[in-house]
Amino acid sequence: MKKQIAILGSTGSIGTQTLDVVRQNPEHFEVYALTANNNVELLIRQAITYLPEIVVIGNKNYYQTLKNALRNEPIKVFAGEDAIAQVAEMQPIDTVVTAMVGYSGLLPTIRAVRAGKRIALANKETLVVAGELINALVAEFHAQIIPVDSEHSAVFQCLTGENPNEIEKLILTASGGPFRTKTLKELQNVTSAQALCHPNWEMGAKITVDSATMINKGFEVIEAKWLFGLPPEKIDVVVHPQSIIHSMVQFTDGSIKAQMGVPDMRLPIQYALGFPERLPNNFERLDFSKYNTLTFEKPDTQRFRNLALAYFAMEKGGNMPCVLNAANEVVNRAFLENKIGFLQMSEIIEKVMNNITFIQLPTYDDYVETDKQTREKTKFFIE
């Protein structure tokens, strides 16, 4: 039987690529639900093409537009954040692809976990903000999380069939982003337009800026801690500008397994949807003659402070990663709107982390309150 797929955030980069994977595998997958926040025009086109059972627009202002456009289609139409969360737990759905951006993905993921779904996790903020809570719920409700991020998918693939007790360390690779070779002085004057020109990957604006500041890699380190159950000292980052090796695992005997491929997010998406099968496709293959040099270097946490802040938040634990994420979402938007400079982002994040009440064992309500307070404090420091 075809797997029924719900794509939360279908109009974003991961969502559109997930639909491409579904389109190329009609015998394996069928779209049951699509959700978006604001991009109602693209959501309408997707709904007409894939004819899901349900579509949801997060922004209620677009509900009537969506409803009118689909009035002649056999599709149920809903609106609002609560409706998105409800979709994640619907009985017919086999796999929930969490492709929403930022903190907004937390509640739908919790609902999907509680419903015992398989979750193709592309929303890294879910585990960054509330990793301990999510892992406890996964164990309680027997849900399954398959990572979609290329780095975590690579580690997941390297660990399949291995004894987890034999892991010495994980090595997450980072492209270094568009500013890898710039000096601190040069970084003072880079623009948001320059930050959006990633050398290897096509991603949405928020995650592309996160890649440029390297906080995206910091989030991935925190996420890896929860996905694979390892302490911070066993998770390393290495800059690999070619983005051919997506990540590696070093074992206790010193051997290293690496997962390689061209930079194409459809590969980890398809792997997550099809696991444990490897489905054939017509995607570009890696041609080693085109990559006769693969280079590696240590990340510079003096120029890219956000990576160091992420390690600090992970080691501190509690609600500190939640603070890190919320502050970053606000400064990221401010940078994109040209309200602050590139280096100011990490300066403001660090200041906020030092001014929010620390909670060692937060509940879900604590995360909600921490997120709210952090956003208010961050906006205050920006203004």
C-alpha positions in Angstrom: 0.0 0.0 0.0 1.1 3.6 -0.7 2.3 5.5 2.3 0.1 8.5 3.2 2.3 11.6 3.6 1.6 14.8 5.4 3.9 17.7 4.5 3.9 20.5 7.1 5.5 23.4 5.3 4.9 22.2 1.8 5.7 25.6 0.1 9.2 25.9 1.5 12.4 24.5 0.1 12.2 21.1 1.9 8.4 20.9 1.3 8.7 21.5 -2.5 11.5 19.0 -2.8 9.5 16.4 -0.8 6.7 16.8 -3.3 9.2 16.2 -6.1 10.2 12.9 -4.4 6.5 11.9 -4.1 5.9 12.8 -7.8 8.7 10.6 -8.8 7.5 7.7 -6.7 3.7 7.5 -7.2 3.7 3.8 -6.6 5.1 4.3 -3.0 3.8 7.6 -1.7 0.6 9.6 -1.8 0.0 13.1 -0.4 -2.7 13.1 2.3 -2.2 16.7 3.7 -0.4 19.9 2.8 0.1 22.9 5.1 1.7 26.3 4.6 1.8 29.5 6.6 1.5 32.4 4.2 2.3 31.3 0.6 -1.4 30.6 -0.3 -0.8 30.9 -4.1 1.7 28.1 -4.2 -0.3 26.0 -1.8 -3.3 26.3 -4.1 -1.2 25.1 -7.1 0.2 22.2 -5.0 -3.3 21.2 -3.9 -4.7 21.2 -7.4 -1.7 19.1 -8.6 -1.6 16.5 -5.9 -5.2 16.5 -4.7 -4.6 15.8 -1.0 -7.4 15.0 1.4 -6.7 18.2 3.4 -4.9 21.5 3.1 -4.3 24.0 5.8 -3.2 27.6 5.7 -1.7 28.8 8.9 -2.5 32.5 8.4 -6.3 32.7 8.8 -6.4 35.8 6.6 -5.9 33.6 3.5 -8.5 31.1 4.4 -11.2 32.4 2.1 -8.8 32.8 -0.8 -7.8 29.1 -0.4 -11.4 28.0 0.1 -12.6 29.8 -3.0 -9.8 28.5 -5.2 -10.4 24.9 -4.2 -14.2 25.0 -4.1 -14.5 22.6 -7.1 -11.9 20.2 -5.7 -12.6 17.2 -3.4 -10.3 18.8 -0.7 -11.1 19.8 2.9 -9.8 23.3 3.7 -8.8 24.5 7.2 -6.9 27.5 8.7 -4.9 28.3 11.8 -1.9 26.9 13.8 -4.2 24.6 15.7 -5.4 23.0 12.5 -1.8 22.4 11.4 -1.1 20.6 14.7 -4.3 18.5 14.4 -3.3 17.4 10.9 -0.1 15.9 12.3 -2.0 13.3 14.4 -4.6 12.2 11.8 -5.1 8.5 11.7 -4.7 7.8 8.0 -1.2 9.5 7.9 1.8 7.2 7.9 4.6 9.8 7.8 4.7 13.4 8.8 7.3 15.5 7.1 8.0 18.4 9.5 9.4 21.0 7.0 8.1 24.1 8.9 10.7 26.7 9.7 11.7 27.6 13.3 9.9 27.2 16.6 6.5 26.9 14.9 7.3 23.2 14.2 7.5 22.2 17.8 3.8 21.7 18.7 2.9 19.8 15.5 5.9 17.5 16.0 4.7 16.8 19.6 1.3 16.0 18.3 2.7 13.7 15.7 4.9 11.9 18.3 1.9 11.5 20.6 0.0 9.9 17.7 2.9 7.4 17.2 3.7 8.6 13.7 6.9 8.2 11.7 8.4 11.7 11.5 10.7 12.7 8.7 12.3 15.5 10.8 13.5 18.6 8.8 12.6 21.1 11.5 15.8 21.0 13.6 14.5 23.6 16.0 12.1 21.0 17.5 15.0 19.1 19.1 17.1 22.2 19.7 14.3 23.8 21.8 12.9 20.7 23.5 15.1 17.6 22.8 14.7 16.1 26.2 10.9 16.4 26.1 10.7 15.0 22.5 12.9 12.0 23.3 10.8 11.2 26.3 7.6 11.3 24.3 9.1 9.3 21.5 9.9 6.5 24.0 6.4 6.8 25.6 4.4 6.7 22.4 6.6 4.5 20.2 7.0 7.1 17.5 9.9 7.0 15.1 12.1 10.0 14.0 14.1 9.7 10.8 16.3 12.8 10.2 16.1 14.7 7.0 18.9 17.2 7.4 21.7 16.0 5.1 24.2 15.8 8.0 22.0 13.8 10.4 20.7 11.6 7.6 24.4 10.8 6.8 25.1 9.9 10.4 21.9 7.8 10.5 22.9 5.9 7.4 26.4 5.3 8.7 25.0 3.9 12.0 22.5 1.6 10.4 23.6 -1.9 11.4 26.3 -0.7 13.8 26.5 -1.1 17.6 25.8 2.4 19.1 28.2 1.5 22.0 31.1 1.5 19.6 30.7 5.1 18.5 33.8 7.2 19.4 32.5 10.5 17.9 30.3 12.0 15.2 31.9 14.4 12.7 29.3 16.8 11.2 30.5 18.6 8.1 29.8 22.2 7.3 30.2 24.1 4.0 31.4 27.2 5.8 28.8 29.3 4.0 29.4 32.3 1.7 31.7 34.1 4.2 34.1 31.3 5.1 37.2 33.2 4.0 36.3 36.7 5.1 38.1 38.4 7.9 36.3 39.9 11.0 36.7 43.4 9.5 35.1 42.3 6.3 32.3 40.6 8.1 31.3 43.9 9.6 30.1 45.1 6.2 28.5 42.0 4.6 24.9 42.4 3.5 21.9 40.2 3.7 21.9 39.9 -0.1 25.4 38.5 0.1 24.4 36.1 2.9 21.7 34.6 0.8 24.1 33.5 -1.9 25.0 30.0 -0.6 27.8 28.4 -2.6 26.4 24.8 -2.5 22.8 24.5 -1.3 19.4 26.1 -2.3 17.5 26.8 0.9 15.0 29.3 2.3 16.2 32.7 3.4 16.2 32.0 7.2 18.2 28.8 7.0 20.6 30.3 4.4 21.4 33.2 6.8 21.8 30.6 9.7 24.3 28.8 7.5 26.2 32.0 6.9 26.5 32.6 10.7 27.2 28.9 11.3 24.4 28.8 14.0 22.7 26.3 11.7 25.7 24.0 12.4 25.4 24.7 16.1 21.7 23.7 16.0 22.7 20.5 14.2 25.2 19.7 16.9 22.4 20.1 19.5 20.1 18.0 17.4 22.7 15.3 17.0 23.0 15.0 20.8 19.3 14.1 21.1 19.0 12.0 17.9 22.0 9.8 18.7 22.3 10.1 22.4 25.9 11.4 22.6 27.5 14.0 24.9 28.8 17.3 23.4 32.4 16.2 23.6 31.7 13.4 21.1 30.2 15.6 18.5 32.7 17.5 16.3 32.3 19.9 13.4 34.7 20.1 10.4 34.4 22.6 7.6 34.2 20.8 4.2 33.6 23.5 1.5 32.7 21.0 -1.3 29.7 19.5 0.6 30.4 16.0 -0.9 30.9 14.2 2.5 27.7 15.0 4.4 29.0 13.7 7.7 31.0 10.9 9.3 31.1 8.5 12.2 34.3 7.4 13.9 34.2 4.1 15.8 36.2 2.8 18.8 38.6 1.0 16.5 39.6 4.2 14.8 37.8 3.5 11.5 35.5 6.2 10.0 32.4 5.7 7.9 31.3 8.6 5.7 28.2 9.2 3.6 28.8 10.9 0.3 26.7 12.3 -2.5 26.1 15.5 -4.5 24.5 18.4 -2.6 20.8 17.5 -3.3 18.3 17.5 -0.4 16.0 15.1 -2.3 18.4 12.3 -1.4 18.0 12.4 2.4 14.3 13.2 1.9 13.7 10.1 -0.2 15.8 8.0 2.2 13.6 9.2 5.2 10.4 8.5 3.3 11.4 5.1 2.0 13.5 3.8 5.0 14.5 1.0 5.4 14.3 0.6 1.6 16.6 2.5 -0.8 14.4 3.5 -3.7 15.9 4.0 -7.2 15.8 7.5 -8.7 17.2 9.5 -11.6 19.0 12.1 -9.4 22.5 13.3 -10.4 25.2 10.8 -9.4 28.5 11.8 -7.8 31.3 11.9 -10.4 34.6 11.8 -8.6 36.4 13.2 -11.7 34.7 16.5 -11.0 35.8 16.5 -7.4 39.5 15.6 -7.4 40.1 17.6 -4.2 38.2 17.4 -1.0 39.4 19.7 1.7 38.8 20.0 5.5 39.5 22.7 8.1 38.6 23.6 11.6 35.7 26.0 12.1 36.7 29.5 13.4 34.6 30.3 16.4 36.2 33.7 16.8 34.7 34.9 13.5 31.6 32.7 13.7 30.7 33.1 17.4 27.3 31.5 17.0 28.8 28.0 16.8 30.5 28.5 20.2 27.3 29.9 21.6 25.5 26.7 20.5 28.0 24.5 22.2 27.6 26.6 25.4 23.8 26.3 25.2 24.1 22.5 24.7 26.4 22.1 27.7 24.3 24.3 29.9 21.1 22.4 29.0 17.7 23.2 30.4 15.9 26.0 28.6 19.2 27.6 27.3 18.9 26.1 23.8 15.4 27.4 23.6 16.8 30.9 24.4 19.4 30.5 21.7 16.8 29.5 19.1 14.3 32.2 19.9 17.0 35.0 20.0 18.4 33.7 16.7 15.0 33.8 15.0 14.5 37.4 15.9 18.1 38.6 14.9 17.9 36.6 11.7 14.8 38.5 10.7 16.3 41.8 11.7 19.4 41.1 9.6 17.3 40.2 6.6 15.4 43.5 7.1 18.8 45.3 7.3 18.1 46.5 10.8 21.3 45.1 12.3 24.7 44.0 10.9 26.1 40.5 10.5 28.3 40.5 13.6 25.6 42.1 15.7 23.6 38.9 15.5 25.9 36.9 17.7 26.5 39.9 20.0 22.8 40.3 20.7 22.2 36.5 21.0 24.9 36.3 23.7 23.5 39.3 25.5 20.1 37.8 25.6 21.4 34.4 26.8 22.9 36.3 29.8 19.6 38.0 30.6 16.9 35.2 30.6 16.1 33.2 33.7 17.7 29.8 33.4 15.5 26.7 34.1 17.3 23.4 34.6 14.3 21.1 34.1 11.8 23.0 31.9 8.2 21.8 31.1 6.5 22.4 27.8 4.9 25.5 29.4 8.3 26.7 30.5 9.5 26.4 26.9 6.6 28.5 25.7 7.2 31.2 28.2 11.0 31.2 27.6 10.4 31.6 23.9 8.0 34.5 24.5 10.3 36.3 26.9 13.4 35.7 24.8 11.8 37.2 21.7 10.7 40.3 23.7 14.1 40.8 25.2 15.9 40.3 21.8 13.6 42.9 20.2 14.4 45.3 23.1 18.2 44.9 22.5 17.7 45.4 18.7 15.8 48.6 19.2 
